[in-house]
Amino acid sequence: MIDTIDYWVFRYEVWIILGIALIALDLLVGLNFFALALGAAALTLAVLVFAETEIWYEEALLLDDWHDMAIAYGVLSVAEVYLIKRFFKRSVDDKPDINKY
């Protein structure tokens, strides 16, 4: 079972599909940019996995097993959520809010 997880987690195509699906989900459903950040983190992880498996060929071993991949995805997700929320933060105008009494 663990070998199967390691096989699928280290395929960059899986992370690309997951990233595109999460970005499409956020755009279609409108999840306030949360799934967009998770999809961007999945695409970033796809680039890292591709670089590690196809370019570096084990010279720089960043992601050793699925535990490392889960930690990397979690850290990238938190960082992407923070960056996207900060980037897309709505500016507050000096106009008074009509709903404030």
N, C-alpha and C positions, 0 to 999 in steps of 0.2 A: 504493500500500500504506500509506504513512504517513498519507494522508488518511483512509483507512478506520480506522486506529487512533485518529486524532484524533476522528473522529466517534463511535466507540463509547466512548472514554474520557470524553468530555464529556457523556455521557448519564447523568443521575443515577439513572435506572431500573436501569442496569447495575450500579451500585454498591450499590443497595438489594438487588437479587437476589443479588449476590455476598455481601453482608453476612449476609443471611438464610440462605443456603446454608452459609456457614462456621459460623454459630452453631448451626444444626441439626446439622451434621457433628460439632461439638464435643460437643453434648448427646447425640447418638446413639452416637458411638464412644468418647467419653471421652478426649479428648486433653489432659487436665490443664490446661484453660482456655487453651491456646495458640491454637486456631482461634477461640475465643470472642473473644480480643483482636483477632485479624485481622478478624473479622466486625464488631466494634465500630468498628474503624478504617475499614472500608469504609462503614459507615453514617454515620460522622462526615464522611467525604469526600463522601458523597452529599448531606449537608446543605450542605457548602461549595459543591459544584457547583450545587446547586439555587439557593442564595442568589446565586451569581455570575451564573448565566444567567437567572434569573427575577426576581430582586429588584433587584440592583444594576445590571444592564444595562451591563456594561463600565465602570462608574464606578471600581470598585476591582478592578483586574485582578490577581488572585492567582495564577491558574493559566493560563499562556499556551499551553503545548503539552503533549504527553504526557510529556516529560521532567520538567516541573514536577509533573505529576500523580503520576508514579512516585516522585519524591523525597518529595512530601507523604504518599503512602501509606506509604512506608518509615518516615518520621519518626513518623507517627501510629501505625503498628503497633508500633514499639519503645516509644513512650510508653504505649500501651494495655497491652502485655505487662507492663511494669514496674508500672503502676497496678493491674492485675488481680491479678498475682502478690502484690503487697503487700497488697491488700485481702482476698484469699482465703487469705492465709498461715495455716496451721494453728498454733494456739497450742500452745506446749510446756508440758505440765503438769509439776508437780514429782513426779509419780508415776514410780517407776523403770520402765524398759522391761523387759518380761519376756524380750525377745530379747537383751538385753545380758548377756554372761556375764563 
